[in-house]
Amino acid sequence: MKIRALLLDLDGVVYLGPRLIPGVKDALRVLHARGIRLLYVTNNSTLTRNGFARKLRTLGLPAPDDSVMNAAL
């Protein structure tokens, strides 16, 4: 069975506050390059899904706006 997508929790898994968890950037770039879709989920509603995607891109991660699902959505 081929993995086509991963659901990734944000705070504490991908990043902690303003910093990425060590190794996450390299791991997610490899997965993205292999064609695995990365979907980010959070129960935090302080930002819109576009805001979270923008934060992820600022941290150097592949994150189109539609790759994030937050509590407000």
C-alpha positions in Angstrom: 0.0 0.0 0.0 1.4 3.4 -1.0 1.1 6.3 1.4 -0.5 9.2 -0.5 -1.0 11.7 2.4 -0.1 12.5 6.0 -2.1 14.4 8.6 0.3 16.4 10.8 -0.7 18.1 14.0 1.0 21.5 14.2 1.8 22.7 17.8 4.2 20.3 19.5 4.6 18.0 16.4 5.6 20.3 13.5 6.6 23.3 15.6 6.7 24.5 19.1 5.8 28.2 19.4 7.8 30.0 16.8 10.4 27.2 16.1 10.3 24.0 14.1 10.8 20.8 15.9 14.4 19.5 15.0 14.4 17.4 11.8 10.9 18.3 10.7 11.9 20.6 7.8 14.1 18.0 6.2 11.7 15.1 6.7 8.7 17.0 5.3 10.6 18.2 2.3 11.6 14.6 1.5 8.0 13.4 1.8 6.7 16.3 -0.3 9.3 15.6 -3.0 8.2 12.0 -3.1 4.7 13.1 -3.9 3.1 12.6 -0.5 0.5 15.2 0.3 1.0 17.0 3.6 -2.1 18.0 5.4 -1.8 20.1 8.6 -4.4 20.0 11.4 -4.8 22.1 14.5 -7.4 22.8 17.1 -6.0 26.3 17.5 -8.3 28.9 16.1 -6.1 32.0 16.6 -5.3 32.2 12.9 -7.2 31.4 9.7 -6.1 28.4 7.7 -4.4 30.9 5.3 -2.6 32.4 8.3 -1.3 29.0 9.5 -0.2 28.1 5.9 1.6 31.4 5.7 3.4 30.7 9.0 4.4 27.2 7.8 5.8 28.7 4.5 7.7 31.3 6.5 9.3 28.4 8.4 10.3 26.9 5.1 7.7 24.1 4.8 5.6 23.2 1.8 2.1 24.5 2.7 -0.5 25.6 0.2 -3.4 27.4 1.8 -5.7 24.4 1.3 -3.4 22.1 3.2 -4.4 23.4 6.7 -7.6 22.5 8.7 -8.1 24.4 11.9 -10.8 24.4 14.6 -12.7 27.3 12.9 -13.0 25.3 9.6 
